[in-house]
Amino acid sequence: MAVQTNEKLDLLKYLIFIRGKLQHLSIELLTMGKDPAKVDAVEKKLAVQINKLRAKVMDEWQGNASQILSELQDLNEKAQAKIREMRNAVDKTQALSDFLGILDKGLALVADVLV
């Protein structure tokens, strides 16, 4: 089933939104005295995926954009919970690791769209 152009745009908008959240998290980590390098690396990977998707926006995507968007929104909710946990966590490294694991799942989902 081909993904409609408006669904493509919705997916891109959401990925750009997530990228902004990553940039915000990077700043928060800096203010907490933590190294944001891992978050910055994920943000850069996402930026590459966004640029690839933007280039393909007029091409036919295979798959179901609504399902992908729903899964990404679910991952975002989990990521937001991890951010809240990280603010209060004693073990901030583990909380950050959990957060990055969620982001990796999201990036894998996006990468599948490109295939």
One Martini backbone bead per residue (centre of mass of N, CA, C, O) as a GRO file, in nm:
protein
  115
    1MET     BB    1   0.094   0.038   0.025
    2ALA     BB    2   0.070   0.358  -0.032
    3VAL     BB    3   0.183   0.656   0.076
    4GLN     BB    4   0.067   0.945   0.152
    5THR     BB    5   0.167   1.266   0.148
    6ASN     BB    6   0.041   1.355   0.424
    7GLU     BB    7   0.178   1.121   0.581
    8LYS     BB    8   0.466   1.200   0.520
    9LEU     BB    9   0.451   1.478   0.652
   10ASP     BB   10   0.373   1.383   0.934
   11LEU     BB   11   0.626   1.216   0.981
   12LEU     BB   12   0.830   1.444   0.945
   13LYS     BB   13   0.725   1.631   1.165
   14TYR     BB   14   0.774   1.430   1.395
   15LEU     BB   15   1.079   1.395   1.358
   16ILE     BB   16   1.144   1.693   1.403
   17PHE     BB   17   1.033   1.705   1.687
   18ILE     BB   18   1.228   1.493   1.805
   19ARG     BB   19   1.485   1.647   1.739
   20GLY     BB   20   1.422   1.883   1.929
   21LYS     BB   21   1.422   1.712   2.186
   22LEU     BB   22   1.718   1.630   2.165
   23GLN     BB   23   1.833   1.913   2.180
   24HIS     BB   24   1.714   1.974   2.458
   25LEU     BB   25   1.850   1.741   2.610
   26SER     BB   26   2.139   1.831   2.562
   27ILE     BB   27   2.111   2.087   2.730
   28GLU     BB   28   2.026   1.953   2.995
   29LEU     BB   29   2.283   1.788   3.033
   30LEU     BB   30   2.471   2.027   3.054
   31THR     BB   31   2.326   2.151   3.311
   32MET     BB   32   2.399   1.865   3.470
   33GLY     BB   33   2.701   1.782   3.378
   34LYS     BB   34   2.661   1.619   3.116
   35ASP     BB   35   2.723   1.418   2.848
   36PRO     BB   36   2.577   1.466   2.510
   37ALA     BB   37   2.700   1.277   2.287
   38LYS     BB   38   2.485   1.052   2.249
   39VAL     BB   39   2.252   1.237   2.175
   40ASP     BB   40   2.392   1.379   1.939
   41ALA     BB   41   2.428   1.122   1.769
   42VAL     BB   42   2.126   1.059   1.738
   43GLU     BB   43   2.046   1.328   1.612
   44LYS     BB   44   2.223   1.291   1.359
   45LYS     BB   45   2.086   1.034   1.259
   46LEU     BB   46   1.807   1.158   1.230
   47ALA     BB   47   1.887   1.379   1.027
   48VAL     BB   48   1.957   1.183   0.803
   49GLN     BB   49   1.677   1.050   0.783
   50ILE     BB   50   1.521   1.306   0.721
   51ASN     BB   51   1.671   1.374   0.457
   52LYS     BB   52   1.592   1.117   0.310
   53LEU     BB   53   1.285   1.155   0.332
   54ARG     BB   54   1.267   1.425   0.192
   55ALA     BB   55   1.376   1.315  -0.082
   56LYS     BB   56   1.117   1.093  -0.085
   57VAL     BB   57   0.834   1.236  -0.068
   58MET     BB   58   0.759   1.183  -0.387
   59ASP     BB   59   0.779   0.905  -0.336
   60GLU     BB   60   0.722   0.577  -0.290
   61TRP     BB   61   0.606   0.427  -0.012
   62GLN     BB   62   0.634   0.159   0.191
   63GLY     BB   63   0.356   0.115   0.384
   64ASN     BB   64   0.244   0.250   0.713
   65ALA     BB   65   0.229   0.559   0.841
   66SER     BB   66   0.031   0.534   1.076
   67GLN     BB   67   0.182   0.309   1.223
   68ILE     BB   68   0.453   0.450   1.250
   69LEU     BB   69   0.351   0.696   1.402
   70SER     BB   70   0.239   0.541   1.643
   71GLU     BB   71   0.507   0.409   1.729
   72LEU     BB   72   0.660   0.678   1.769
   73GLN     BB   73   0.471   0.792   1.985
   74ASP     BB   74   0.523   0.568   2.188
   75LEU     BB   75   0.828   0.614   2.208
   76ASN     BB   76   0.803   0.907   2.305
   77GLU     BB   77   0.662   0.848   2.572
   78LYS     BB   78   0.893   0.677   2.683
   79ALA     BB   79   1.111   0.895   2.658
   80GLN     BB   80   0.977   1.104   2.843
   81ALA     BB   81   0.984   0.927   3.093
   82LYS     BB   82   1.295   0.902   3.100
   83ILE     BB   83   1.351   1.199   3.139
   84ARG     BB   84   1.207   1.225   3.408
   85GLU     BB   85   1.376   1.010   3.550
   86MET     BB   86   1.655   1.143   3.504
   87ARG     BB   87   1.614   1.396   3.681
   88ASN     BB   88   1.575   1.184   3.953
   89ALA     BB   89   1.807   1.003   3.918
   90VAL     BB   90   2.076   0.842   4.039
   91ASP     BB   91   2.106   0.670   3.763
   92LYS     BB   92   2.167   0.842   3.482
   93THR     BB   93   2.303   0.640   3.294
   94GLN     BB   94   2.072   0.434   3.275
   95ALA     BB   95   1.854   0.628   3.178
   96LEU     BB   96   2.006   0.708   2.920
   97SER     BB   97   2.026   0.424   2.802
   98ASP     BB   98   1.723   0.376   2.779
   99PHE     BB   99   1.665   0.616   2.597
  100LEU     BB  100   1.854   0.528   2.361
  101GLY     BB  101   1.703   0.264   2.303
  102ILE     BB  102   1.445   0.399   2.207
  103LEU     BB  103   1.573   0.559   1.975
  104ASP     BB  104   1.675   0.316   1.816
  105LYS     BB  105   1.395   0.207   1.750
  106GLY     BB  106   1.306   0.456   1.589
  107LEU     BB  107   1.532   0.447   1.374
  108ALA     BB  108   1.461   0.166   1.268
  109LEU     BB  109   1.181   0.240   1.168
  110VAL     BB  110   1.278   0.452   0.965
  111ALA     BB  111   1.473   0.274   0.803
  112ASP     BB  112   1.246   0.083   0.693
  113VAL     BB  113   1.122   0.298   0.501
  114LEU     BB  114   1.382   0.312   0.306
  115VAL     BB  115   1.354   0.010   0.178
   0.00000   0.00000   0.00000
